[in-house]
Amino acid sequence: MGTRLDRALNLPNLITLMRVILVPVVFWLLITDQTQIAFMLFIVAGVSDAVDGYLAKTFGWQTELGAYLDPLADKLLIVSIFLALGVDGKLPLWLVVAVVSRDILIIMAVMLSWVLSNPVRIKPLVVSKANTVAQIVLAATVLADEGFGLGLGWARFALIWITGALTVASLAAYLHSWLLHMSGHDISGQDSSA
């Protein structure tokens, strides 16, 4: 038991937990208009994500806890940033609703598959990875533009529409895979992920 706990509380997982703790801090900074500091912490979170992934793979410190906690930490940070920016009018509300709704629908689909004793094996799809990258780039661009007045209006406009399109495409791809899986027609073995 102690060994299992020690393994779960390894350095990569502790770094990931630090990233989870940053979520309410970044959210508070954004709603109190301290965008420069929020941007800096967003960069710290991004670097810590790369560091914990590198350490886990290099030293064989991968754990089941880390496999769930790492993407959860990333998702919490992005969603909280989108919510704060949307409430403040720095991102369009339709995009915030699309991003948050996509995640809620995916979580509900996964939970439903478990309730129906037909759990979905989670594997990332290319479109989901592209969607995550677009969300991160958009968040970083808006935070940098708002914090430092960089005049990135056109880049923001383009990234908003790219992120919106990828959010819809990712949800559609996920739901398609989920429906195939639930109906027993998933012969490829490639289920999608959030």
Number of C-alpha atoms within 10 A of each C-alpha: 6 7 8 9 9 9 15 18 17 17 15 25 24 14 19 24 16 14 24 20 13 20 23 15 13 23 23 17 18 22 16 10 14 16 22 17 15 24 24 16 18 23 13 13 22 14 12 17 19 11 15 22 19 14 16 17 11 10 8 9 19 19 17 8 12 22 11 10 17 20 14 15 20 19 20 16 24 23 19 19 27 27 23 21 22 17 14 14 10 15 21 14 16 10 19 21 13 17 23 17 14 19 16 13 15 18 14 12 19 19 15 15 16 12 10 9 10 15 16 21 14 12 13 14 18 13 20 21 15 16 24 20 14 20 24 20 15 23 23 19 19 25 24 19 19 19 17 12 10 11 11 13 12 9 13 19 12 12 19 20 13 16 23 20 14 22 26 16 15 24 24 14 19 24 17 15 22 25 14 15 21 18 10 10 12 15 9 9 12 16 21 23 23 23
